[in-house]
Structure formats: structure tokens, C-alpha cells
Amino acid sequence: MVKEAVMDYISANKAAWEEAFDHRRPHWGDDVPARLQQEHLPFLDPAIVAEVEQLDLKNKTIAQFCCNNGRELLSLMQLGATRGVGFDIADNILAQARTNAAAANITNCEFVSTNILEIPAAYHEQFDLIIFTIGAITWFEDLKPLFAKVADCLKPGGILLLHDFHPLMNMLPLPGEADFKADDLSHIAYPYFKPDPFIENDGISYIAEPYKSKTLTSFAHPISAIINNIIVNGMQLTAFNEYDYDVGLTDVYDGKGYPLSFLLEANKLI
Ligand SMILES: C[S@@+](CC[C@H](N)C(=O)[O-])C[C@H]1O[C@@H](n2cnc3c(N)ncnc32)[C@H](O)[C@@H]1O
């Protein structure tokens, strides 16, 4: 049973994500079927590609939590999984995922509309691999129930892959922000530890041009919170890589000595 205050920000985020899709740039997402048919593992960051190419996904069941329009999960299906399930809370974005899957002739992938914290028990112990990609875990205030749901849904021995912005990025001022100094990229503007949420009303920039949007609430999570909440949920860390390049906010800090993104892999203990 999820607490009411938790549901409040999650319901508000659902409305804001659906609104962002309604404001999407013309043809946003329409290229997915063609790219799926013409390219090898499109839409996936090189760090994920390097990792998944070492996994044997043939005849496996895989899932993406917070799958958005499904482009990454549909891409991963190229590696031979027999079944894929994408979970997301935004109904209209999932509708595009289903349309794109059908247009690309991918029939073994389903898309389920749900708050991740409320994924039904029918999906427990079903998956050999669960992935989260960029900008997914930030929508959850408390990582403990989030990774509990991952552990519930993995088969024993199943793998969690998490690729995301490095939380150190939360300390760096971005171009356009008052504290950004193009001539001093060593300037740190914000704290690493940030218990209060980010509250934003500018929409989702990779889907739509800025507009006055419904409120989006997201959260900073230090690396220790990510790792500890994976461990307490009965998973064992098997890899943790950091990269000096950004995966979606700005490239001005790339190669300057900061960890800007990371990839983590863990196994559910047998
Ligand atoms: C930035 S996307 C992450 C996926 C992918 N990296 C991408 O860029 O499209 C975040 C997704 O999380 C979904 N989301 C936010 N809160 C959620 C929740 N409580 N349960 C399920 N999905 C949620 C949003 O609808 C959105 O599609």
C-alpha cells in the first residue's frame, strides 16, 4: 500500500508527463520504427550497449522501468529476448510505444501503464533483466520501495542495470542558470546532499519546447543512497562505472574531470 503523500506527487508527475507528450515537438518519436528496423541498438547510450552486448539475452524476459515511449526497450529486443515488458505511468506516451512496436513488427513486447511502486504481483519473479535509463529513478522520493519492487520483479539471479546522470551533476550550474560561469567550469553552485525536491514548471525539454507546465517533482539521490538501497533489497553489486561525459543536460563539462554519468549492475541473490 503506497502512502497518500507519495501518491500526490506521483499523480501530479503523471499529469505533467502526459501534458509534456501533448506538447511534443512535431513528429517526436515518429522515427522509432524506421530506426529500429535499420540500426543496431539505436537509442541506447554506448555505456549500455557495451554492457548488454556482454549479456546473453537470448530467450530471456526483460523489462524497462520508466520506459517512456519504449524506444530503448524495443531496441534491446534486437538481442533475442523472447518477451519484453515496459512499465511507465504516462498513458499517452505508452500508446506511442505500442504504435511504434506494431509499426516495427515487434510483437513480443507489451507496455503496462502503472506507477512502478504498484506493479502488480503477476510481474513478480518474471524478469532476467530490468533496466532503468537516464532520468528514471529521480521520480521517486524514496529508493527503498523502488528497489524493493525491482527485487520483487527479478528472478533469482536476475540482473538490474541502471544508467543515469551522476548525482554530482546536481552540483554544477548549467548554461542559462544564474550561477553558470563559462570561464570558470570549476565553480560548484549547489549542494550534493539535497533532501528537498526539485520543483519545475518548464515542461520536459527533450520532448517539447519550454512552456508553463504542470508541476514536475523529482529528487536528488546520492550514490550512497542508490547503492545502499540496492543492497538492503537483497541485490549484490557486480559493476559500477563512472564516465566523464553528460548524457542529456549539457556537454560543457565533458572531459573536464567530473563524473557526469554512471552505470551500475547488480544481481538478485539466489
Ligand atoms: C526521462 S524518462 C526515462 C526513460 C528514458 N531514459 C527516456 O529518456 O525517455 C522518465 C519516465 O518516467 C516516467 N515516470 C515518472 N514517474 C513514474 C512512476 N512513478 N512510475 C512509472 N513511471 C514513471 C515518466 O512518465 C517518463 O516516461
Ligand as a Chemical Component Dictionary entry (heavy atoms), coordinates in Angstrom:
data_LIG
# 
_chem_comp.id                   LIG 
_chem_comp.type                 NON-POLYMER 
_chem_comp.pdbx_formal_charge   0 
_chem_comp.three_letter_code    LIG 
# 
loop_
_chem_comp_atom.comp_id 
_chem_comp_atom.atom_id 
_chem_comp_atom.alt_atom_id 
_chem_comp_atom.type_symbol 
_chem_comp_atom.charge 
_chem_comp_atom.model_Cartn_x 
_chem_comp_atom.model_Cartn_y 
_chem_comp_atom.model_Cartn_z 
_chem_comp_atom.pdbx_ordinal 
LIG C1  C1  C 0  13.216 10.553 -18.610 1  
LIG S1  S1  S 1  12.113 9.184  -18.835 2  
LIG C2  C2  C 0  13.185 7.817  -18.586 3  
LIG C3  C3  C 0  13.262 6.900  -19.809 4  
LIG C4  C4  C 0  14.209 7.279  -20.905 5  
LIG N1  N1  N 0  15.556 7.392  -20.468 6  
LIG C5  C5  C 0  13.812 8.486  -21.663 7  
LIG O1  O1  O 0  14.607 9.430  -21.714 8  
LIG O2  O2  O -1 12.740 8.546  -22.243 9  
LIG C6  C6  C 0  11.177 9.178  -17.331 10 
LIG C7  C7  C 0  9.868  8.401  -17.442 11 
LIG O3  O3  O 0  9.460  8.089  -16.107 12 
LIG C8  C8  C 0  8.057  8.020  -16.104 13 
LIG N2  N2  N 0  7.615  8.063  -14.678 14 
LIG C9  C9  C 0  7.717  9.083  -13.807 15 
LIG N3  N3  N 0  7.247  8.696  -12.597 16 
LIG C10 C10 C 0  6.852  7.408  -12.713 17 
LIG C11 C11 C 0  6.288  6.452  -11.824 18 
LIG N4  N4  N 0  6.027  6.757  -10.539 19 
LIG N5  N5  N 0  6.006  5.220  -12.282 20 
LIG C12 C12 C 0  6.226  4.890  -13.603 21 
LIG N6  N6  N 0  6.784  5.754  -14.491 22 
LIG C13 C13 C 0  7.083  6.998  -14.050 23 
LIG C14 C14 C 0  7.628  9.185  -16.959 24 
LIG O4  O4  O 0  6.315  9.028  -17.452 25 
LIG C15 C15 C 0  8.704  9.145  -18.061 26 
LIG O5  O5  O 0  8.251  8.460  -19.196 27 
# 
loop_
_chem_comp_bond.comp_id 
_chem_comp_bond.atom_id_1 
_chem_comp_bond.atom_id_2 
_chem_comp_bond.value_order 
_chem_comp_bond.pdbx_ordinal 
LIG C1  S1  SING 1  
LIG S1  C2  SING 2  
LIG S1  C6  SING 3  
LIG C2  C3  SING 4  
LIG C3  C4  SING 5  
LIG C4  N1  SING 6  
LIG C4  C5  SING 7  
LIG C5  O1  DOUB 8  
LIG C5  O2  SING 9  
LIG C6  C7  SING 10 
LIG C7  O3  SING 11 
LIG C7  C15 SING 12 
LIG O3  C8  SING 13 
LIG C8  N2  SING 14 
LIG C8  C14 SING 15 
LIG N2  C9  SING 16 
LIG N2  C13 SING 17 
LIG C9  N3  DOUB 18 
LIG N3  C10 SING 19 
LIG C10 C11 SING 20 
LIG C10 C13 DOUB 21 
LIG C11 N4  SING 22 
LIG C11 N5  DOUB 23 
LIG N5  C12 SING 24 
LIG C12 N6  DOUB 25 
LIG N6  C13 SING 26 
LIG C14 O4  SING 27 
LIG C14 C15 SING 28 
LIG C15 O5  SING 29 
# 
